[in-house]
Amino acid sequence: MGDIDAMAVGQTVWRLGAGRSRPGEQVQAGAGIRIHRRPGEPVAAGEPLFTLYTDTPERFGPALAALDGGWSVGDTAPPPRPLIIDRIEP
């Protein structure tokens, strides 16, 4: 996989019902997204990249629209990134 846009994934899970748009609104405990590949991992045609979960099927359309363009598959893996970028010392 080339890259994943965290904002697109966040909006997708919100549209699936995992977040609130107003205080007091119900949240679906089972709503969310499973990401099957990490950036840089190989993927073959036909393999799933994401699985979306919701208890409300009509949420799939808006969720898929939010995820559209939020990921890319490239021919080469991106350069490795360090797990820890920097430290803040007191």
Beta strands, then each sheet from edge to edge (+ up, - down):
strand 1: 3-4
strand 2: 32-35
strand 3: 50-53
strand 4: 71-72
sheet 1: 1+ 4-
sheet 2: 2+ 3-
end
